Amino acid sequence: MTVLILTSREDVTADMVVAVLHERGVPLVRLDPADLPGEAAMSAEYVHGDFGGHLAVEGRLLSMSSLRSIWVRRPGEPAAHAPGASPWLTAETHQALYGMLYSTTARWMNHPTSAAQARCKPWQLRCAHHSGFAVPPTVITTFPRVARQFAEQYRDIVVKSASGPPAGDPPVTLPTTRVGPGADFAGVAAAPTLLQRYVPKRADVRLTCVGSRLFAARKLTEPGQVDGRYAEDGHTWQATGVPDRITGAVHAYMKRSRLAYAAFDFAEDTEGVWWFLECNQGGQFGFVELDTGQPLAAAVASWLAL
């Protein structure tokens, strides 16, 4: 049985898992959907009352009947590298490829339909609340009046992206930024804006869930620090324990979201409360493994190889 990894050609995180799978002798095929059609080929058949399908990648032929699991890491847009690339060809290739993969009995990390829902920040916050996490007061609005009222009520707030940095070259950074109630919120009318009560924190926490296994890492922050992703304060990630309350909330969240993998970000306040900030269904874990030595790549490989 074979593991299928859908990701771009340059993906260091995927490379870590591929190395473990190779060491264990687990068959795998790595495909960037951007290479289909062209570098890769596919065929799906519905004949004689049965389904069959095949993928051809770098000289290897993968039968859908021998598919063990599918890891959706960071796949490119289908047909993006095709000589005749177009929105129509992308749509056709997406329908063909994923329609064939959906027809298998393979296990997904994560299923695209679940992942699409899990990426939506308003849904994340609601799911986190019902799962038992502490969630900072948040508003996403295009009404300047609502934004002003929120700022006046909570006084110390941050503005952040709901979807992450836009795609582009060179890449654009969008750090979380602290704003006060006197700010001009007229620009909110131009695009949905996410405002959240600022959490004075003493540490950032990254918790990675792989199946039922939890790996938590903690990094101290400087007073007043807002976005630890862009901080150069010399602090490194250290492995840390997971409070029972957080463990229960994580498992509830994973069940509600139907995810097999997720990376949770928390702000730990001065009283030790872990405040839910977001959950990235495809979050990186390489930097945590390098700092802490936690066997994250091995855990992902083990799940895929089941």
C-alpha positions, 0 to 999 in steps of 0.5 A: 500500500502506497502513501500519496503526498500532494505538495509543491516541489520545494517543501522542506516540511514534506521532505522531513516526512519523506525521509522517515517513510523511506527509512521505514520502507513505506512506498510513497508517491509525491505529486504536485497537482501543478504538474498535471497534465504534463509531467504527470498523467492520470486516468479514472475508469467507471466500467463493469460496475466498478471504479479504477484509477491510476496516476503516473508520476516520474515513471511510477504508476500508482493504482487507486486500489493500492492507495493507503493514505493521502497527505495534502501538504502544500499542493500547487494549483492543478495544471499551473505548470501545463503548457496551455495553462488556463483557469478552464484547464485548472478547473477541469484538472481539479475536478478530474484529479480530486474527483478520482481521489475522493472515490478511493478509500484512502485516509486523508490528512486532511480531506480538502472539504474539511480543510477548506472549512477549517481555514475560515477564521470566523468558523475557527473561532466559533469551533474553538469556543464550543470546544472549550478554548478561551477565545479573545473577543473578536469582530470581523466587519466592514462597518466602521461604526462597529469597529469604532465601538469595538475599539472603545469597548476593549480599548487595547486591540489588534488588527490581523489578517483573516486569511494570511498574507496574499500570494505574490513575489516578493512575499508580503508580510502582514504582522498583527498590529496593535491599535488604540480606540482613537484610530481612524476606522474608515478604511474598514469599509474597503475590506472585511477587517479582523479586530481582536482584544489584545492579550498581554502575553508572557509566551507563545504556544504552538501545539501540533496535533497529529491524529490523537498525539499532541506536541506542545512548544512554548517560546517566551516573549518580551513585554508588549510583544504582539506578533512573535513570528517576526520577533528577533529576541533570541528566545527559542521554542521549548517543549512543554506539557499540555494542561488537561483542559487544553487536551480535551479542547483540542480533541473536541476541536479535531472531532468537530473539524474532522481534521487529522492534523492541525497546528494551534497557536495560543497566547499564554497570558500572565496568569497562565491561561492559553488563549486561542488565536488560530488553528492552521490545518496545514501549519509548518512543524519543522521549526518546532522539531528543530528547536525541541527535538519533538518527533513530529515528522515521525508522528506524521509518517506513522499516521500516514503509514497506518 
